[in-house]
Amino acid sequence: MPTASSAPEYPVSAKLERRLHALAVGLAGYGFFGGLVSFAGWVADMPRLTDWDNDGICIQPNTALAAVCASASLILLLWGHRRTAALLGGIVTFLGGTAVFQYVSGVDLGVDTLLMFGRTWGQKGVLFTGRMGPPGSVSWTLIGVALVLAALGPRARAFVPHVAFVTLTIALLSLIGYLYGAHALYTLPKISAIAWQTSSFIFALSAALLFSVPERAPTRWLIEDSPAGTLVRSAVPAIVILPILLGLLRLRGQTAGLYDMEFGTALRTLVEITLLLGLLGWTAGAIGRQGRRAAERERLARASDERLAGILGSMNDIFFTLDAGWRFTFINDAGLRSLGKNRDELLGRDIWEVYPDAVGNEAYAQMQRAMSERVAAEYEVFYEPWKRWFAGKAYPMGDGGIALFARDITESKAIDESLRLSRGLAAEDLVAMARLQALSTRLVQAGDFQSLLRQILAAAAEFTGTEKGNIQVYDPVAKRLEVLVHQGFGETPGAGEAGALAVTEEAARKLE
């Protein structure tokens, strides 16, 4: 049915989201156990555990500890333990921030050698003994900040991908330098270096941080069923991996003497063009298929909406929908007839502005309850301006608004009232019948005329609800009424009671 327009929200793949979650846990696990092994190298005096590339550049003990804390923080964050994750993230920020502060301020806080256990090795490419280098200290500071932000809540999490991209770039630069043997990419010339395993830890944790916020781009593009999602899933892995592999193959072939630099560069360029064009064609086809599927879903959804609108439009009951701001978003034909408006007068308008007389009545109260508590509510209300009764039910909708079914029950209310009165009269008639039956029984049982008259008088008094009465007959000879039986006057009537029993001559003449 027609609703207020909004930006399209593409569905996400729960399967892909679970895979990314598992991948993030795996990457964080690599950082955790790798950091433990590296730190154990300092504890056990085993340099080889701190220099995985065996080039003399060792990971520093405070860096290894930062990797362990950051990995544990990320795993706890993925498992829902946000407070502990934030605490460990704060420790990582402190470890990296302390080194950054010392580099910027020139102040030596004397904390760099606390975790070295008296070791004198592992200082190649290090500016200060035991201190992580500038690239590493900046990266770990940013990773710690990102972990704290990720634990704070949705708004703070929005900044996590931006921070993770910075650290991912630093790590990727160093790793490509190690892969190609380009020392300048992982050492600041004559200043500082970053160990291979440090780069790999930063890369793994940066990627895991991106995967830990699937509601944010670019991770959302990996899991949503949209053109952007199709493009990212298809193109990005190839765009990242192919140039690295082709560059490595070109370099290895040139080193082995298979071809010179010029031929190798030309061959690499040709292969890159061919592969990228093939990738482009494959991606375009995937996006086209995805677009056609989306168009078909849209067509089916539109057809479904039209069928639903047709069904609701042909209903005899009133049906309309309101958004979270109480504005009409749909109303069927029966609703238009009952409300006495056309669609242009209602759609987009606040219901309480259109019908201010309804504010405060039972329908208003129950609709407010359905809107605020998100529960179904029903009501019966007499709308005074129209002198009509309405019965309705309100149901909360997924978009924050409510849907209402209502019908005019004025006629049925009148019928119910007539039935109620009829039932009351029938009950009274039943009581009267019971009394007549009882009277008939007493009359039959009466043994003489005097007793019969007394029974008749008693029954008449019971029907009329009085305590006193008499039966008189007119004597045409004496021209007066004679009291045959009476009740409630006593055996010997008093003066007032005798007067009530007497009849004047004028009344007697009238009786003649």
Disulfide bonds with the S-S distance in Angstrom:
none
